[in-house]
C-alpha cells in the first residue's frame, strides 16, 4: 500500500511541481499525463528517490523520509532508459550486483543470478555486453535486475516508451504476470487501460483518479484529443 | 550511445590455465610485473616482461597475437605520443623501456580482467578491504565504487566518440569547445543518472546491521486486503481536488 498524504514537491523559488493525495492499494496502477506534468516526480516519491517538501509518502506504513532504506528495499524502480539502470557490463554481473545486498556466498549468489535470468528468459543474453542487446532485451534485463531482490512493489517510469511493438508487448506481458503491486507511467493508453486504477496528472496535480477507461477519456478530453476509442 | 565494453576489456569467457588461477595469484603477478618494470627501467627487462605477458595471454587465455594487439588499441594514441616524445627526448632504447614497460603492465592487468569475472574481482576487493572495517569502512562500498568505475570508462569512451561524430557531422570538429563541452555535460549527466540508478536499487545505502530494513507484515496477495486484486479502481472516478 502506498499513501501520498498532501505530498508536495517544491523546486527552487518555492514553486510547487507536484501536490498529491492518494492511497494506492490496487495490484496495477497506471499514471498518465502530458510530458512534464509530474508523472515521474510522483513515481520518484514512492521509493524515496525524491522526498516530499511537505506532507508525506509512506509505503506499507513506513515513511519514505525516515525509513528510506527500508522503502527502497521494498520498492523496485525501473527507469525509462535501461542503460541508465544497468550499471555493470553484462546482465549476469548486474543481477549479481543486485544480489550483493543479500550478502550471500559468491557461489550461491551466482546460482541465484542464473535462476533469475532463466526466470525472465534472458539467460542466453547473460554474458553479452549490455550495449550489444536490443532495446527490448535491455528493458527485460533491467526488470530482471530490479526484480532479482524480490521487491514488494515495482515502480516503472514509462517502461515501454523506447520499445518497438514486439518488445512493447513482451514487457507488458511480463509486467502483467508479476505478483508484485506495479505502479507505472505510460504514454501508451492501451497499456494504461490494463491497470486496475489510473491517475491522470496535469500541471503537478492528480486531476482524475478512477477506473482506467474513464481516466483515459478524461485525459483525452484534457489534451483535446478524440474521446472515443483507445 | 555505442559501447566500448569489449574493447576496453572486461571479462570474456574462455579456457586456459589463467581462468583456473586464483585471483590473488593473478593480482600478485600483475603487481610483480609493474614492480619489476618500474624498478629496472632497462630495455632488456622490458623486453622480457613483454614476452612473458604475451606468452601468458597466448597460452594461459588462448588469445592470438592479433587479439592481444587489439586489446591495446584504446591506449594506442597515448602510447604513440609517449613513444615519440621519449624518442625525441632520450632516444630509442629509453622509449622502448618506458612504452614497452607500460604495454607489459597493461597486458598483465588485462590478463587479470580478461580471465576473472567482475564479481570475483569485487569479492576480492571486499576481502582486501575487510581489515578497514575496524576503522568504520564498508568494504562493499569499495567494491561498488570499483564497479561504477569499470562501467564508467567504456561509457565515457563511447560518449567521446559520439560527441566527436556529432561535431564532425555538423562540420565543427576543428573547434575543441564543441567537442569538450558536450562531453563534460554528458559526463556530469551520466554521473547523476548512475547515482540515481544506484540509489533506486538501494546500492550504497548505509548498512547499520540493525535489521530494521525490512517491511513485513503485509500479505501482498490479499489477506487483510492491503493490495486489491483487480476490478475497478478505488479512486472515486471523478476530478480530484488537490
Interface residues (C-beta under 8 A of the other chain):
Chain A: X1 X19 X20 X21 X22 X23 X25 X26 X27 X28 X29 X47 X49 X59 X60 X62 X68 X69 X70 X71 X72 X73 X74 X76 X77 X79 X83 X84 X85 X87 X88 X89 X90 X93 X96 X97 X98 X100 X101 X106 X109 X110 X127 X129 X130 X131 X132 X145 X146 X149 X152 X179 X180 X181 X195 X196 X197 X198 X199 X205 X206 X207 X208 X209 X210 X211 X212 X214 X215 X218
Chain B: X1 X2 X3 X4 X5 X6 X10 X11 X13 X117 X118 X119 X120 X122 X123 X140 X143 X147 X148 X150 X151 X154 X158 X193 X194 X196 X197 X198 X199 X200 X201 X202 X203 X205 X206 X212 X213 X214 X215 X217 X218 X220 X221 X225 X226 X227 X228 X229 X230 X231 X232 X233 X234 X235 X236 X237 X238 X239 X240 X242
